[in-house]
């Protein structure tokens, strides 16, 4: 039995059905690698800092609920863009504690 997980022809393959476009009945729309990365970005934002959180293995509706909770606890605004949470300002330390308390062990600061 082959456990091929990546093909140069098709890209990432489903571990259950070995297809690029998953055909399984266990379809999960959660994305992310499980390594939650928190970074501060200012590029392309006219000098304004935005804290981004990526790699959370949740589907889009769960991400929206998580974002709402994080916005309330940090008292800031934010949005979900391309499976990445964006919160206004430098919220890295607060988010690291909040996400670690939710049970994600691999929460790390990325970037400079």
Secondary structure as GFF3:
##gff-version 3
##sequence-region A 1 112
A	DSSP	beta_strand	6	7	.	.	.	ID=ss1
A	DSSP	beta_strand	11	12	.	.	.	ID=ss2
A	DSSP	beta_strand	36	41	.	.	.	ID=ss3
A	DSSP	beta_strand	50	54	.	.	.	ID=ss4
A	DSSP	alpha_helix	60	74	.	.	.	ID=ss5
A	DSSP	beta_strand	78	81	.	.	.	ID=ss6
A	DSSP	beta_strand	84	88	.	.	.	ID=ss7
A	DSSP	alpha_helix	92	101	.	.	.	ID=ss8
A	DSSP	beta_strand	107	109	.	.	.	ID=ss9
###
